[in-house]
Amino acid sequence: MEQLITCWAGQADLDDEDGDIQQNVGGDVLLRVREEVEWRPEERLASLMLGERGPRAVVDAVDGREGAFDQIDHQEDLVDPRHLSDRGEVDRGQSPRSPSPPPALERMTLPLQNADISSVLLVGGEGRVCATGSQDMEVKLWDLQVGSRGTLLRALGGQGWVVCLAYRGPLLASGSLDSTVKLWDLEAGGAARGLIRTGFPPYCLSFQTDVLLAGTSHNRINMYDTRVAEPLVKSLRLHSSHSDDVKCLAADDKYIISGSTDCTVAVYDRRAGKALKKLQLSSFLSSMSYSGSEVWAGDDRGMLHAFSMQAGVFKHLSQFDVGHTSWITGIHSSPGSLYTCSGDHTVKVHLPSAPPRTLCTLLQQDYVSGLSVEAGVLAVATRSFWLSRVQVWRPRR
């Protein structure tokens, strides 16, 4: 997702349609590969929108040539916190910069909703449709290509408070606190395709090619075959405590990795059909992202954890303080990017190094309940006591 990450540092404050100020925190990026080159992130956006090319592409785009990565001091932070004030604003003591061109990203805010949005997910593979799940017992599908604020395609109702979403074309799965998961066929306009009773409320979902995984209360992970009338394939209990909940999980065709409120993280070997490992942590994992051999997870204290999964060996590498002061509610990782959001009203954009290099922090007005990243588009859901909103950043059309 490097097509997004470097632009945040160069974004000015944006004023949305409702008059609320969205502060995009950034400033000068401290990448001085050649003294005569001035860093203008806005001018580099077009090259970064070409696709996910890995962290080398980010640095090369800054310098404007190939091979710049090898000349950079890897210990130098890309955004120097000394240039930020206590409120996260750019320190005005920096040297003046020449005028910048308009931001290469545009932001839209979907119409406000009166119910808490608990989950947001970009679906379809192109970042064109956004699904939201909320307290009003509905899943809403939004067309992001029509209108300046998006267009509601359909509201899919008849369920309890929707707290998690997962997608594997053409099916969208929504899990709710009434202990059900509903299946919706997006190729058929959101037609209902099935109802799964999970026994306990599901808090996280993961759609794989052959199964749908649901992490629930009472520390269960259920595996479902959505093609058959009796979908339950297996129910796993990888965590010891019966009174705790599976809050996050990630999987591929080999492993299932899950985090529980009992402060353990567990790995299940799908091919061997047995538990592989369980680690005890000092906090519980609240969100998780699995990409390649890397697992990134956020916990209830705002700390970021890095794990490796290689050749059947699962290791907890380290934990990092990236500046979140409340639990991490959402995370997205790829080989060249890392996005996190938190209940502290922030979204942070990082390079996934050790420690992660925070490029910028986006300050939100309200509690951030989740994020989703797809095809160069970032969607962020926030909620307050009265209103919820989804903001979308995407390449300017």
N, C-alpha and C positions, 0 to 999 in steps of 0.2 A: 504493500500500500504506500510505497514511496511517492506515488503521484499526489499524495496529500500532505505528507508530513513536513516538508520544508516550507510550505506556503504559510503555515501558521505564524512563523516568526515575523513575517512581513505584512500580516494583515493589520489594518487599522481598526479602531473601534467601529462596530457596525450598529446601526440603529434599525431595529426591525419594525414591522408594520404597526405594532402596538405601542411603539414609542419606548420600549425597554432597551436599555443599553446592554449589548453583549460585548464584554471586554475580551478581546483576543490578545493574550499576553505574549509578547515576543521581545523584539529588540534586535540589536546587532548580534549576528551569529559569529562566534569566535573561531572561524576557520580561515586562517591566513596562510594559504599555500604559497601565494606569491604576493609580495607587498604592493605591487602595482595594480592588483585586481581588487575592485570594490565589490563587496557582497551585496547583491540586490536580489533577494529571494523571489520577488514577483517576476523578474525577468527570466528566472530559471524554471518557472512552473510548467511551461509548455512541454519541455523535455521530460519532466517528471510525470506527466499525465499519460505517457506512452504505455505504461504498464508496470507490473511489479518486477523490478530488475535486481532487487537485493540492495543491501546497504552501500555497496560500491557505487551504485548509480546515483545515490544521493550526493555523495561527496564529489563525484565526477561532474555532476550537474552544477554544483557550486563553483567549481573551478573552470568549467566549460571545456574540459578535455578528459580523455581517458587516462587512467593511471595515477590520478591524484591521490587516491586512497593511501598508497604506500608512503606518502610523504607527510602524513598527518600524525601528530602526537596523539596516540590513543587515550592518553590520560586527560586530555583537555576537554572540558565540558563544552558542548555545542552552544548552550545558552548559559551565560554566566549569571548566577543569582545575584551577584553584586550590582548588576545593572537593573535590578527590579526593586521597586519600593515595597513596603510592607503590604500594600494593597494589591500587589502583583502588577502594577503599572510600570511602564518603561521609565527608567530613571532619566529625568530630563537633563542630567548632568553629562550625558553622552555628547559626543561631538555631533554637530548638525549633519544631516544627510540630505542629499539632493532629492527633489520631489520624485515620488514613485508612481508608476503607472497604476491603473485600477487593478484591484485584486483579481487573480486568475480564478478564484473560487467565488461562487455566489451562494447565498444562504436563503433558504425559504423556511417559513414557520407554518406548519399545518394548522388548521383552525383549532382554537382552544377547545378542550374537552372538560366537562364537569366531573369526570370520574378519574380516579388515580390510574395512570398508565404504569403498569408493572413490567411490561415487556415490549421490546421493539425489535423488528427483524426485517431486513431488506431481503426480498425474495425474487426469484426469476433469473438470477445470474447476471443481470445488467444494471442493478440498482434503480430500476424503474418503478417498482412497486414496494411499498412499505406496509408491513402488517404491524398492528398494535394490539395488545391485550390489556384489558383494564378491569377496574372494579365494577363497572356497569354490566358485567357478564357478557361482553361482546368482544369479538375480534373484528377489527376494522381493516379494510384493505384500501390503500391510498395510491392513486396514480400520481407519480411525481413529475410526469412529463406534461401534464395538462394544467394550465392556470398558474398564476404567480404564487399560489399557496397550496398547490396540489388539489386533487379532486377525490372525494370519497367515492370509491367504486362500489363497495358493498359493506354492510354491517352483518356479521355472522353471529347470531345470538343463540339463546337457549342453553346457557352454560353458567356455572358459578363464576366467582372472581377469577379471571384468567391471569396466571402468574408466570407462565413460561410458554415459549413457542419454539418450534423446530420445523425445518423445511427440507424435503428431498423431493424434487420435482417428479410429479406434479402435486404431491400431497403436502399440505400444511397441517401440522399437529399443534393443538393448543391444550395446555394442561391447566386445570383449575382446582380451587380449594374444595369443590364438591366431590373430590376423588374421582374425577373422570378426565380422560383425554379424548378430544374430538378430532376427527380427520376431515379435512376439507380439500376438495379437488379444484385447484386453481385453474386448470385447463377447462373446467366445466363451469366457470364463473363463480367458484366458491361453493359448489354443491356439497352437501354433507355426504361423507363416504364411510362413516362408521363412528361408533362410540365404544371406548374402552373403559371399563371400570377398574381402577387401579387399587382399590382397597383402602389406600391411604392417600392423602393429598400429595400430588406431585409438585416438586419445587424446581426440577430441571429436566430437560429433554435433550436427547441426541438422536438424530436420524442417521442411520447407516444404510448401506445398500441392501442389507438383508433383514435388519431388525430396527425397531424403534426402542430406545432405552429411556426409561423413566426413573429418576431418583425421587424417592418419596420420604415421608415421615416414617418413623420406626426403622430408619436405616435400611431400607430396602431398595434394591435396584431390579426393576422388572424388565424383561426382554420380551418384545412382542413382534409377531409376524402379522403385519397389517393386511395381508392378502387373504387370511382365512377367517372363518366365522368364530373360532375360539382362539384368539390371538396370543394368549400367554404361552411363551416358550419356556421360560425359566424365571424364577425369582431368587435373587442373590442377596445374601446378608454378609457383606464384606467387613462391616464395622461392628464392634462388639455391643455397644449400648443399644438397647431396644427403645429407649426414650428419646433418642436424638434423631436428627434428620440428615438425609443426604442433600446438601445444598448445591453442589456442582458436580458435573461429570463431563468427561471428554472421552472419545473412543475412536478407534479405527478398526480394520478387519482383524487385528491381532490382540489388542488390549482394550480394557475398560479401566479408566482412572477416575476415581471419585473422591470427593472431600465431604466430611461429615462434621456436624456441630459437636461431636465428641473429640474434636481436634486430631483426627486421624485422616490420613490419605491412603487409599488402598488401590492395588492394581490386580486386575483379574486377567488371566491368560485365556482368551477365547478359544484358541485352538487346542490347548491342553485341557480346558474345562475345569480350571482350578484357580484358587487364589494364589497370586504370585508373591505379593509383598504388602506389608502394611507398616506405615511410619507414624510415629507419634510426634505431633507438633505442639507448640505452646499456645497456638491460636487456631481457629477453624477457618478453612478456606471457603470463601463465599462466591468465587467465580473462577473459571478455568478456561484456558485455551491451549490446544494441542496442535503443534505444527511440526511435521517432520520428526526429529528426535528430541525436540524441545517442548517442555510443558511450562507455561507461565500461569501463575495463579495469584489471586489477591485474597487477603484475609480480612477478618472483622476488625482489625486494628489499623488498616490502611497500608500494611506492608505488602511488598511484592515478593513472590517466591519463584525461584527458578529450579526446575527439575530436568534431568536428562533421562531418556528412555532409549537405550541402545543395546542391541543384542540380548534382549531379555533382562537387562539389568536396569533397575529404576533407582535413581539417586536424587537426593535433595542437595542441590549444589550450594545454594545460598539464599539469603533473604536480603531485600533492599528497601531502604526508606527513600521513596521518590517524592515525598512531600504531601501525600494524602494524610488527612487527619481523622478520617472516619472510614468505615469499611468500604472495600472496593466492590462496587455493585455490577461492574461489567468489565470485560477484557477482550481484546482481539489481538492476536499475534500472527505474524507471518515471518518468513526468513529475513525480511528487511524492515519490519515495522512493529510497533507495539503501542496500542491504545488502551488507556485505563480511564474509568470514571468512578466517582465516589459519592457517598452521601455528604461529603463536605462541600458540595456544589461545584465541583471541578471536573473537567475532562483534561487529561494529560496525553501528550503525544511524545513518544520516545523512540530512540534507536535501541534495539534489543541487544545491548552489549552488557558487559559485567564490569561495573554497575551500569544500569540503563542510563542513556544520555537523554535527558528530558529536553526536548526542543521547545516546547511551549506549554502553557496552561491556559485553558479556556474557562473563564469564570462564568458560572450560571447563576441565575437568580434563585433557583429552587433546588431541592434535593434531586440528584441525578439518579434515575432508577435503572438506566441501561443504555447500551449503545450497540450499533451494528455497522459493519463496514463491508462494502461490496462494490467492485468495479469502479473504484475511484470516488465512491459516495460514502459519506459518513452521516448516520442518523443518530440523534441523541434524544432520549426521553427524559423529561423532568416533571416533577409533581410537587404541589403544595397542598395546603388544607382545602383549597377551593378549586384550583384549576390545574390542568396538566397540559403539556405541550410537547410536540416533537419538532426539533429543528434539524434541518438537512443541509449539509454542505456538499457541493458538487462542482465539477468544472463549469466555468461560465460558458453559457451557450451563445 
